[in-house]
Amino acid sequence: FVRRHRGILITVLTLAPAIPAGAAEADTEIIVEDELVIETDGGEMGGDGVLLIEEETSDGTMQAEVARSRVDIGIDQARAEYGHFTRSDSESDNALYGMLSGSAKWQPNGSWELQLAARVDGYDEDGKNSFSDINADYGDSYISYRNDDLKLTFGTQTVVWGRLDELPLSDRVSTADLTRFVLDDLEDRRRSNPAIRAEAFFGSGKLDLVWLYDFRGAELPDKDSVWYPVNQETGRIIGFDPDDIPAAGVKNAHISDDASSGDGGFGARYTRTHSFADIGVTVAHTRQSTPYYRAAGSGRIEAIYPRSWAYGADAAIDAAGATWRVELLYSSDNPVTRRDLGYTTSEALAWGGGVEFHPGDGDTRVNLQLIGMNLIDAPSTVIDRKEIYSLNGEIETPFDRDRWRAKIGFYAGLNDKDIYLNPEIAFLGWEPHELYLALHYFEGDDNTFGGFHEDHSSINLGWRADF
């Protein structure tokens, strides 16, 4: 983009590829002498740009100056939230949560970048199993180099692949944050993990290679938290019918969720923007960060993180005033449990499709998705769910000159009763601060996520800010 303003020529060179349909976008504003000169759509998340400012000299020639980043240190995010559990059978009555994250970035020139980031999370729940905990963790801390065609990054990173919102099927190299289950958006349910990443750009295409040189399992809540995947108060393990696993054995078991050391595997993803669609292909051989709990002898339950091959394809198409997304993924070696509590694995096929649109071309946004998962040739004695079909999505609308936002997110199981509802109203008129009131409602059959957390519905009041 080029524009002349008062003898100054401003040129923005975007080094990232074009934005795929449905990908997150960022706005860039360039202001000269308090006047808006240019406003553009940013590139793909994580893309970089170079700003050239050329000033006309007295002899009519142009003198170019490249704007270079300096050391940047500051707070990135802050959050505080109070939650009250509405069910009398909940193991906790109230919950407090706070988070603060910050980073220091140094970019000596347009090719090199060094970043150090950290975060602190605080949790408190009162009730039958009261606990308080404060955890410090690293964020995206890396050194990276890039030129016109290649970007190399070494260090801890957050990489999320996939096409569908909130439940991307090709998300095979990220580390999940399960400390608050699904109370947060997808970007807040992922933690940084050690990786070496190479991104190669070919015109409108991009090849993304990631090696997880040091495996990091999911960040888990405290064992006394209502969000821990094993509830020893009730003797239940998430995803299993309590009739299939004796409650007494779970209540008295020693639980180990430590992940074994070693690398986490590797993945490759190719994306390309065509005139008719944005497409993506994924191949990965990784250890899933989300733990699977299995019986490990008398009085012991352990979490495992098995390796699995995954082959996926996805696409996004803009048509009929909407964005349509589809995703398909085959995976090997998915962990399952037989009725005798023996452990084995099974192949699986996951698929999904969705549409996002603005009714009447207004400000209201509607996103709907249909997702399915089928185990392939699983033993008849498996007690895991062999088929899962669900509808999920989000509807949001701003009002009062964009000072307020109302939205509702939902997940509904189609073959088993599994319900999650999340209505929220937020005040946005105090940028960058946001005040919100939200409800998290769970209900479902015993072998579903909604059924496991049925007693953990809550109403939450909070503040968050992105600086």
Secondary structure, 3 states (H helix, E strand, C coil): CEEEECCEEEEEEECCCCCCCCCCCCEEEEEECCEEEEEEECCCCCCCEEEEEEEECCCCCEEEEECCCCCEEEEEEEEEEEEEECCCCCCEEEEEEEEEEEEEEECCCCCEEEEEEEEEEEEEEEECCCEEEEEEEECCEEEEEECCCEEEEEEEECCCCCCCCCCCCCCCCCEEECCCCCCCCHHHCEECEEEEEEEEEECCEEEEEEEECCCCCCECCCCCCCCCCEECCCCEECCCCCCCCCHHHHHCCEEECCCCCCCCEEEEEEEEECCCCEEEEEEEEEECCCCEEEECCCCEEEEECCEEEEEEEEEEEEECCEEEEEEEEEEEEEEEEECCCCEEEEEEEEEEEEEEECHHHCCCEEEEEEEEEEEECCCCCECCCCEEEEEEEEEEEEECCCCEEEEEEEEEECCCCEEEEEEEEEEEEECCEEEEEEEEEEEECCCCHHHHCHHHCEEEEEEEEEC
